[in-house]
Amino acid sequence: MKAMILAAGRGERMRPLTDHTPKPLLAVGGKPLIVWHIENLARAGFTELVINHAHLGERIEAALGDGRRWGVTIRYSAEGEPLETAGGIAKALPLLGDGPFLVVNGDIHTYYDFARARAVAAAMAEDPAYVAHLVLTDNPPHHAQGDFALVEGFCRLEGARLTYAGIGVYRPERFGHILPGTRAALGPLIRAWIAGGGVRGEHLRARWVDVGTPDRLAALDRALRLCHKGGPD
């Protein structure tokens, strides 16, 4: 099973930090955001990673290389101009294989156990109607309205909502209609799949942070450094 880390965003809300550093390379707790993902994915047994990039993408490739220092292989999908989430996935399909794959937003920090995605992929392989699996989390203050409801393991458009955590397992054929190089958002696709009853999910209760602003980046950095010193989590 392969995993894709989304790293093509411009990071407008993070400026001026992202004027010269791509957002996934911004450091928290002593290492770049994207390295936390790579290490966690490697521990979960993922050895084949795909990373897309656009803004300052050459710096991402220079910083991470081929991934061998973490015991993984990294392949890159260079976009030039950002294609949004679904467009980026569609362009990377030739690198992702024929089976369900894991997608992780590069601008989050989480202690989610990525090994869970393997059981999800196995279940998807047995059930063609199971088209996607979303990880949802409690609504943060900056997104109090949430995204989707979770009812008996299925994602719904109506009900008490949770926030999409930027972690999902998807079938490659669900992106096959998007022409490579075309901009396309993921949200409308997910909502259509949910309306059709084919999306399941889970409620993440571990640490999760959407690192979308300099203030949230700084707060996460302080929390991680305090945790590493033996302070409260």
MARVOLUM-911386 format. One record per residue (C-alpha): residue number from 1; x, y, z. Coordinates in Angstrom, 1 decimal, padded with zeros to 4 digits. Layout:
! MARVOLUM-911386
+-----+--------+--------+--------+
! num !      X !      Y !      Z !
+-----+--------+--------+--------+
! NUM !      X !      Y !      Z !
...
+-----+--------+--------+--------+
! end
This chain:
! MARVOLUM-911386
+-----+--------+--------+--------+
! num !      X !      Y !      Z !
+-----+--------+--------+--------+
!   1 !  000.0 !  000.0 !  000.0 !
!   2 !  001.3 !  003.4 ! -000.9 !
!   3 !  000.9 !  006.8 !  000.8 !
!   4 !  000.8 !  010.3 ! -000.6 !
!   5 !  001.7 !  013.4 !  001.3 !
!   6 !  000.1 !  016.5 ! -000.1 !
!   7 !  002.7 !  019.3 ! -000.1 !
!   8 !  001.8 !  021.5 ! -003.0 !
!   9 !  000.0 !  024.3 ! -001.2 !
!  10 !  001.3 !  027.9 ! -001.4 !
!  11 !  000.7 !  028.6 !  002.3 !
!  12 ! -000.6 !  032.1 !  001.9 !
!  13 ! -001.8 !  032.3 !  005.5 !
!  14 !  001.7 !  031.4 !  006.7 !
!  15 !  003.4 !  034.3 !  005.0 !
!  16 !  006.0 !  035.6 !  005.4 !
!  17 !  007.3 !  032.3 !  006.6 !
!  18 !  006.4 !  030.6 !  003.4 !
!  19 !  007.9 !  033.2 !  001.1 !
!  20 !  011.2 !  031.3 !  001.1 !
!  21 !  010.3 !  028.0 !  002.7 !
!  22 !  007.6 !  025.6 !  001.5 !
!  23 !  005.1 !  025.1 !  004.3 !
!  24 !  005.8 !  021.3 !  004.8 !
!  25 !  009.4 !  022.2 !  005.6 !
!  26 !  008.5 !  024.6 !  008.4 !
!  27 !  009.9 !  023.2 !  011.6 !
!  28 !  008.0 !  022.2 !  014.8 !
!  29 !  009.6 !  020.3 !  017.7 !
!  30 !  013.0 !  020.4 !  016.0 !
!  31 !  012.1 !  018.9 !  012.6 !
!  32 !  010.0 !  019.8 !  009.5 !
!  33 !  006.3 !  019.1 !  009.6 !
!  34 !  006.6 !  016.7 !  006.7 !
!  35 !  009.4 !  014.7 !  008.4 !
!  36 !  007.0 !  013.9 !  011.3 !
!  37 !  004.7 !  012.3 !  008.7 !
!  38 !  007.5 !  010.4 !  007.0 !
!  39 !  008.8 !  009.0 !  010.3 !
!  40 !  005.2 !  008.0 !  011.4 !
!  41 !  004.5 !  006.4 !  008.1 !
!  42 !  007.7 !  004.5 !  008.1 !
!  43 !  007.0 !  003.2 !  011.6 !
!  44 !  003.6 !  002.1 !  010.3 !
!  45 !  005.2 !  000.0 !  007.6 !
!  46 !  004.8 !  002.3 !  004.6 !
!  47 !  007.9 !  002.2 !  002.5 !
!  48 !  006.6 !  003.7 ! -000.8 !
!  49 !  005.7 !  007.4 ! -000.5 !
!  50 !  004.6 !  009.9 ! -003.1 !
!  51 !  004.9 !  013.7 ! -002.4 !
!  52 !  003.5 !  016.3 ! -004.7 !
!  53 !  004.8 !  019.8 ! -004.7 !
!  54 !  004.5 !  023.2 ! -006.5 !
!  55 !  005.7 !  026.3 ! -004.6 !
!  56 !  009.4 !  026.0 ! -004.0 !
!  57 !  009.1 !  022.3 ! -004.7 !
!  58 !  012.8 !  021.9 ! -005.5 !
!  59 !  013.6 !  022.7 ! -001.9 !
!  60 !  011.3 !  019.8 ! -000.8 !
!  61 !  013.2 !  017.4 ! -003.0 !
!  62 !  016.6 !  018.7 ! -001.9 !
!  63 !  015.6 !  018.4 !  001.8 !
!  64 !  014.1 !  014.9 !  001.6 !
!  65 !  015.9 !  013.3 ! -001.2 !
!  66 !  014.9 !  009.7 ! -002.1 !
!  67 !  013.8 !  009.0 !  001.5 !
!  68 !  016.5 !  006.3 !  002.2 !
!  69 !  017.5 !  008.0 !  005.5 !
!  70 !  014.1 !  007.0 !  006.9 !
!  71 !  014.0 !  003.6 !  005.2 !
!  72 !  011.4 !  004.6 !  002.6 !
!  73 !  011.4 !  005.4 ! -001.1 !
!  74 !  010.0 !  008.8 ! -002.0 !
!  75 !  008.8 !  009.7 ! -005.5 !
!  76 !  007.7 !  013.2 ! -006.4 !
!  77 !  004.9 !  014.6 ! -008.5 !
!  78 !  005.9 !  018.1 ! -009.6 !
!  79 !  002.9 !  020.3 ! -010.4 !
!  80 !  004.4 !  023.6 ! -011.3 !
!  81 !  001.2 !  025.4 ! -010.4 !
!  82 ! -000.9 !  023.9 ! -007.6 !
!  83 ! -003.7 !  021.6 ! -008.9 !
!  84 ! -005.7 !  021.5 ! -005.6 !
!  85 ! -006.2 !  018.3 ! -003.7 !
!  86 ! -008.1 !  016.1 ! -006.2 !
!  87 ! -006.1 !  017.5 ! -009.2 !
!  88 ! -002.9 !  016.7 ! -007.4 !
!  89 ! -004.0 !  013.2 ! -006.6 !
!  90 ! -005.1 !  012.7 ! -010.2 !
!  91 ! -001.7 !  013.8 ! -011.6 !
!  92 !  000.1 !  011.4 ! -009.2 !
!  93 ! -002.1 !  008.4 ! -010.0 !
!  94 !  000.7 !  006.7 ! -012.2 !
!  95 !  002.9 !  006.7 ! -009.0 !
!  96 !  000.2 !  005.4 ! -006.7 !
!  97 ! -000.6 !  002.0 ! -008.1 !
!  98 ! -003.9 !  000.1 ! -008.7 !
!  99 ! -005.0 ! -000.4 ! -005.1 !
! 100 ! -006.4 !  001.9 ! -002.4 !
! 101 ! -003.9 !  004.4 ! -001.1 !
! 102 ! -003.5 !  006.7 !  001.9 !
! 103 ! -003.5 !  010.5 !  001.5 !
! 104 ! -002.2 !  012.8 !  004.3 !
! 105 ! -002.2 !  016.6 !  004.2 !
! 106 !  001.3 !  017.9 !  004.7 !
! 107 !  000.2 !  020.8 !  006.9 !
! 108 ! -001.2 !  018.9 !  009.8 !
! 109 !  000.5 !  017.3 !  012.8 !
! 110 ! -001.0 !  014.2 !  014.3 !
! 111 ! -000.4 !  011.1 !  016.3 !
! 112 ! -002.8 !  009.0 !  014.2 !
! 113 ! -001.7 !  005.4 !  013.8 !
! 114 ! -001.3 !  005.2 !  010.0 !
! 115 ! -001.1 !  001.3 !  010.3 !
! 116 ! -004.9 !  001.4 !  010.6 !
! 117 ! -005.1 !  002.4 !  006.9 !
! 118 ! -003.9 ! -001.1 !  005.9 !
! 119 ! -007.0 ! -002.8 !  007.4 !
! 120 ! -009.1 ! -000.1 !  005.8 !
! 121 ! -007.6 ! -000.9 !  002.4 !
! 122 ! -008.1 ! -004.6 !  002.9 !
! 123 ! -011.8 ! -004.0 !  003.6 !
! 124 ! -012.1 ! -001.7 !  000.6 !
! 125 ! -010.7 ! -004.5 ! -001.6 !
! 126 ! -013.5 ! -006.8 ! -000.4 !
! 127 ! -016.3 ! -004.3 ! -001.0 !
! 128 ! -016.5 ! -002.3 ! -004.2 !
! 129 ! -019.1 !  000.0 ! -002.7 !
! 130 ! -016.6 !  001.2 ! -000.1 !
! 131 ! -015.1 !  004.0 ! -002.1 !
! 132 ! -013.3 !  006.1 !  000.6 !
! 133 ! -012.5 !  006.3 !  004.2 !
! 134 ! -012.1 !  009.5 !  006.1 !
! 135 ! -010.5 !  010.3 !  009.4 !
! 136 ! -012.5 !  012.9 !  011.3 !
! 137 ! -011.6 !  014.8 !  014.4 !
! 138 ! -013.2 !  017.1 !  017.0 !
! 139 ! -013.9 !  020.6 !  015.5 !
! 140 ! -011.1 !  023.0 !  016.3 !
! 141 ! -012.0 !  026.6 !  017.3 !
! 142 ! -011.2 !  028.0 !  013.8 !
! 143 ! -013.5 !  025.4 !  012.1 !
! 144 ! -016.3 !  025.1 !  014.7 !
! 145 ! -018.9 !  024.1 !  012.0 !
! 146 ! -017.1 !  020.9 !  011.1 !
! 147 ! -017.4 !  019.1 !  007.8 !
! 148 ! -019.2 !  015.7 !  008.0 !
! 149 ! -021.2 !  013.7 !  010.4 !
! 150 ! -020.2 !  010.1 !  011.4 !
! 151 ! -023.1 !  007.7 !  012.0 !
! 152 ! -022.4 !  004.1 !  012.8 !
! 153 ! -019.2 !  004.2 !  010.9 !
! 154 ! -020.5 !  005.9 !  007.8 !
! 155 ! -020.0 !  009.5 !  006.9 !
! 156 ! -023.1 !  011.6 !  006.4 !
! 157 ! -023.8 !  015.1 !  005.2 !
! 158 ! -026.4 !  015.8 !  007.9 !
! 159 ! -026.0 !  015.6 !  011.7 !
! 160 ! -023.5 !  016.6 !  014.3 !
! 161 ! -020.4 !  017.3 !  012.4 !
! 162 ! -016.8 !  016.6 !  012.9 !
! 163 ! -013.8 !  018.0 !  011.0 !
! 164 ! -012.0 !  016.2 !  008.2 !
! 165 ! -008.5 !  015.6 !  009.6 !
! 166 ! -006.8 !  015.6 !  006.2 !
! 167 ! -006.3 !  011.9 !  006.3 !
! 168 ! -008.1 !  009.5 !  004.0 !
! 169 ! -007.9 !  006.3 !  002.1 !
! 170 ! -009.2 !  006.4 ! -001.5 !
! 171 ! -009.6 !  004.2 ! -004.6 !
! 172 ! -007.6 !  005.3 ! -007.6 !
! 173 ! -010.4 !  004.8 ! -010.1 !
! 174 ! -012.4 !  007.5 ! -008.3 !
! 175 ! -010.0 !  010.1 ! -009.7 !
! 176 ! -009.6 !  008.7 ! -013.2 !
! 177 ! -012.0 !  011.1 ! -014.8 !
! 178 ! -009.8 !  014.1 ! -013.9 !
! 179 ! -007.4 !  014.9 ! -016.7 !
! 180 ! -003.8 !  015.1 ! -015.5 !
! 181 ! -002.8 !  018.8 ! -015.0 !
! 182 ! -006.4 !  019.9 ! -014.3 !
! 183 ! -007.2 !  021.8 ! -011.1 !
! 184 ! -009.9 !  020.0 ! -009.1 !
! 185 ! -011.0 !  020.2 ! -005.5 !
! 186 ! -011.5 !  017.1 ! -003.3 !
! 187 ! -014.5 !  018.4 ! -001.3 !
! 188 ! -017.1 !  018.2 ! -004.0 !
! 189 ! -016.0 !  014.6 ! -004.8 !
! 190 ! -016.2 !  013.5 ! -001.2 !
! 191 ! -019.7 !  015.1 ! -000.8 !
! 192 ! -020.9 !  013.2 ! -003.9 !
! 193 ! -019.5 !  009.9 ! -002.6 !
! 194 ! -021.1 !  010.5 !  000.8 !
! 195 ! -024.4 !  011.2 ! -000.8 !
! 196 ! -024.1 !  007.8 ! -002.6 !
! 197 ! -023.4 !  006.0 !  000.7 !
! 198 ! -019.9 !  004.8 ! -000.1 !
! 199 ! -017.8 !  006.7 !  002.5 !
! 200 ! -016.9 !  005.3 !  005.9 !
! 201 ! -014.9 !  006.9 !  008.6 !
! 202 ! -013.5 !  007.0 !  012.1 !
! 203 ! -013.2 !  009.5 !  014.9 !
! 204 ! -009.6 !  010.4 !  015.7 !
! 205 ! -009.1 !  011.1 !  019.4 !
! 206 ! -005.3 !  011.5 !  019.3 !
! 207 ! -003.5 !  014.8 !  019.0 !
! 208 ! -004.3 !  016.7 !  015.8 !
! 209 ! -003.3 !  020.2 !  014.8 !
! 210 ! -004.1 !  022.0 !  011.6 !
! 211 ! -001.0 !  024.1 !  011.2 !
! 212 ! -002.5 !  026.8 !  009.1 !
! 213 ! -001.2 !  030.0 !  010.7 !
! 214 !  002.1 !  031.3 !  012.2 !
! 215 !  000.4 !  031.4 !  015.6 !
! 216 ! -000.7 !  027.8 !  015.4 !
! 217 !  002.7 !  026.8 !  014.2 !
! 218 !  004.4 !  028.5 !  017.1 !
! 219 !  002.0 !  027.0 !  019.6 !
! 220 !  002.6 !  023.5 !  018.3 !
! 221 !  006.3 !  024.0 !  018.4 !
! 222 !  006.1 !  025.1 !  022.1 !
! 223 !  003.9 !  022.1 !  022.9 !
! 224 !  006.2 !  019.6 !  021.3 !
! 225 !  009.3 !  021.0 !  022.8 !
! 226 !  007.7 !  021.0 !  026.3 !
! 227 !  006.6 !  017.4 !  025.7 !
! 228 !  010.1 !  016.3 !  024.7 !
! 229 !  011.4 !  017.8 !  027.9 !
! 230 !  009.1 !  015.7 !  029.9 !
! 231 !  006.5 !  018.3 !  030.6 !
! 232 !  002.7 !  017.9 !  030.2 !
! 233 !  001.3 !  016.6 !  026.9 !
+-----+--------+--------+--------+
! end
